[in-house]
Amino acid sequence: MWASVGSIIGSGWLYGAEKAVVAAGPAAILSWLIGAVAIVLLALVHAELGGMFPVAGGTARYPHYAFGGLAGMSFGWFSWLQAATVAPIEVEAMIGYAGHWHWAQGLQHAQDGTLTTSGFVVAVLLMAVFVVVNFLGVRILAHTNSAATWWKVAVPLAAIFIIAAGNFHPGNFTEHGFAPFGAHGVLSAVSSSGIIFALLGFEQAIQLAGESRDPQRDLPRATIGSVAIGAAIYVLLQVVFIAALPLSSFAHGWTRLDYPGISGPWAGLATLVGLGWLSVVLYLDAVVSPAGTGLIYTTATSRVSYGLARNGYAPKLFVRTDARGVPWFGLIVSFVTGVVCFLPFPSWQQLVSFITSASVLMYAGAPLAYGVFADRLPHRARPYRLPAGKALSPLSFVVANLIIYWSTWDTLWRLGVAIVLGYVLLGGYAWYATRKGLPDAPRLDFRAARWLPVYLLGMGVISWQGGFGGQGHLGLWWDILVVAVFSLAVYYWARACASPSAEIERSIEEVTVEEVPVH
């Protein structure tokens, strides 16, 4: 549980409260609660699957087991997209808070937070630092340990209680109405303001399931407990952030929130209420926490590409390692991808929307696989069995797709371009490897995954026609109904055309080479 808490309480807290209140007003508190329920549903499905298959990278492997190579390649690509975009997000967080110092004030445009030319150069240099540290084989920040987790939890808790002690104004919650942007604002904030991004991290407990003495008891406690702790801290942060603001900072409405130091919302607020010493701590945390997370995910990106290559989905160049066991080509590609992310997604919030979509799309494969395993492998040992799993599994798939939908069309069409690019790259290599008769050419089972293109295109069409950045032809609540019905149709279709039991067992029993060690 503590390992998951360390992953959930990360750099997301630096901006989440400010972005959420701008999107939803004080009703952002409800957005955090909705996000927490959604993450708990996804986490519980992953808990049963993690107990069944205690393997590294399970999120990408479950669809491979259930639906064959095409689904495995697809969700592997979604996993890579998610990992590759975290480091740029952490860089954006660092640059945003660095705006406090005079020398860094020209790195972002004041009106929209986008990078200036000098800011882009600094961002590229910071990405390069992550890559260089990985090449040196330094691992001190690569694992969450107890001391680091205490720091991550202590700093936001300190901000909550110290700022609230003398700066709590209850009238702020109703000054412009509790929910000035209605249900639309509450729901859009879940995906677009960093709420889901902040709450992700529950999978750490599942990855440690093999060390549990009683998984049936410990897995649900760890997953629900970590999300509950994280959600409680984030809700308190949201409440205190709203209550502590001086009235002048949102006199013209929440969308025009403005006060000195807003480029680093919490540190700026601490300075504004006369707690300059606390702002120093927060500015320090805004460098340390994002840097550690960025380093870890730069490593993770190269390992995901390594795994894709081991499974035959990418060229063997990604498997080659240097003397320290570092997959050097994967690191270089990780760097280039991070730099490219700064171009179409220059602001922190846009990057968060992208990674939220990629993350949830990656996690959406687990409920689908759960339904297949419940049908095809009913007698397989399950250290943890999810109560009412056959009902909660399709529900979690619906919730995952709602989060994707709420990310807005502007984000999803870009994600669609990235998905098409992945199919061109990985699919092109698979065709080449098959044509050349390479021994590691992947087996792409189109029949078992024929639902996948319909699912991806269908979500795109619904988003395009919907009211979250789309054409607005689907009104609020009707669009949610359409997403729910479409999701259930895909869920049961996918379950019906999944791989036969014997094929699933063969995929599970195939020898999987472990990730390359880092020295």
Secondary structure as GFF3:
##gff-version 3
##sequence-region A 1 519
A	DSSP	alpha_helix	2	8	.	.	.	ID=ss1
A	DSSP	three_ten_helix	11	14	.	.	.	ID=ss2
A	DSSP	alpha_helix	16	24	.	.	.	ID=ss3
A	DSSP	three_ten_helix	25	27	.	.	.	ID=ss4
A	DSSP	alpha_helix	28	52	.	.	.	ID=ss5
A	DSSP	alpha_helix	58	67	.	.	.	ID=ss6
A	DSSP	alpha_helix	69	98	.	.	.	ID=ss7
A	DSSP	three_ten_helix	102	104	.	.	.	ID=ss8
A	DSSP	alpha_helix	117	135	.	.	.	ID=ss9
A	DSSP	alpha_helix	146	166	.	.	.	ID=ss10
A	DSSP	three_ten_helix	170	173	.	.	.	ID=ss11
A	DSSP	alpha_helix	182	192	.	.	.	ID=ss12
A	DSSP	alpha_helix	195	199	.	.	.	ID=ss13
A	DSSP	alpha_helix	203	207	.	.	.	ID=ss14
A	DSSP	three_ten_helix	209	211	.	.	.	ID=ss15
A	DSSP	alpha_helix	215	244	.	.	.	ID=ss16
A	DSSP	three_ten_helix	247	250	.	.	.	ID=ss17
A	DSSP	three_ten_helix	254	256	.	.	.	ID=ss18
A	DSSP	alpha_helix	265	272	.	.	.	ID=ss19
A	DSSP	alpha_helix	276	310	.	.	.	ID=ss20
A	DSSP	three_ten_helix	316	319	.	.	.	ID=ss21
A	DSSP	alpha_helix	328	341	.	.	.	ID=ss22
A	DSSP	alpha_helix	348	363	.	.	.	ID=ss23
A	DSSP	alpha_helix	365	376	.	.	.	ID=ss24
A	DSSP	alpha_helix	389	406	.	.	.	ID=ss25
A	DSSP	alpha_helix	409	422	.	.	.	ID=ss26
A	DSSP	pi_helix	423	427	.	.	.	ID=ss27
A	DSSP	alpha_helix	428	435	.	.	.	ID=ss28
A	DSSP	alpha_helix	451	465	.	.	.	ID=ss29
A	DSSP	alpha_helix	478	496	.	.	.	ID=ss30
A	DSSP	alpha_helix	501	509	.	.	.	ID=ss31
###
